[in-house]
């Protein structure tokens, strides 16, 4: 699209197959660190000089969410360089800040493209973008937009309301992060299963059947731990009785751990105790990792819990291995 300062790319507002494919890969945590778009100015529809300017991050999943929400609209989208990080995290990390916004305003010569001096910045970037600094550096006034990109059409038509300012973490929103946690941990899972295979070679019975049974028990305990911490914990989060993620995760891991003696009645009790302890430990650890995905936690609270929980989880991991090996030698 031609502008007084040169041509500006016009973007689609309907997703293509490759958009959906890339978004699915990002949601599964596959190469999401490289899922970016180039910073700069983009046109949605056929924007005039008085069309609104929406500022967003250069994480493509975020960019896609914004442009798809603007279907049927005429607007400018100014993409800042957040190093491929989403709006909220980039604001917290400091990469979505006043300097980054001002830089793109100047590079795009936005004062020559638009007839107004307003930028709509996502509310979740407010922790990183100082509005006064943007106005001082560019002459543009910053207006905080809605939390969710899907509310942009209503925001542009009617202005903000309370619902647009409220952070939600619904069941479906929590469910959406479950695959990411599972996929990001696949290397650790493979390492655990490989270590379990080695430990299963230690025991009084060295027949293939005995070794396989020991490994199956360890693999089942690992699966139960992931089920408790990476699946049940996020889905049940608002209903859990404690604010400590690691403690809640351990409790959820205890439930399937109690089923191990029913599924594997022949191993000695130290083996089952070690496997159950590992289930609780893994469940607690994966639940603790979930602190960065929720609006419930604060940096100071997370740091405090991690300082207390990590040594305990490390100790319980060692103890579970000792019990598992000791029991198999009996």
Secondary structure, 3 states (H helix, E strand, C coil): CEECCEECEEECCCCCHHHHHHHHHHHCCCCHHHCECCCEEEEECCCCCCCCEEEEECEHHHHHHHHHHCCCCCEEEEEECCCCCCHHHHHHHCCCCHHHHHHHHHHCCHHHHCCCCEEEECHHHCCCCCHHHHHHHHCCEEEECCCCHHHHHHHHHHCCCHHHHCCCCCHHHHHHHHHHHHHHCHHHHHHHHHHHHHHCCCCCCCCHHHHHHHHHHHHHHHHHHHHHHHHHHHHHHHHCCCCCHHHHHHHHHHHHHCCHHHHCCCCCHHHHHHHHHHHHHHHHHHHHHHHHHCCCCCHHHHHHHHHHHHHHHHHHHHHHHHHHHHHHCC
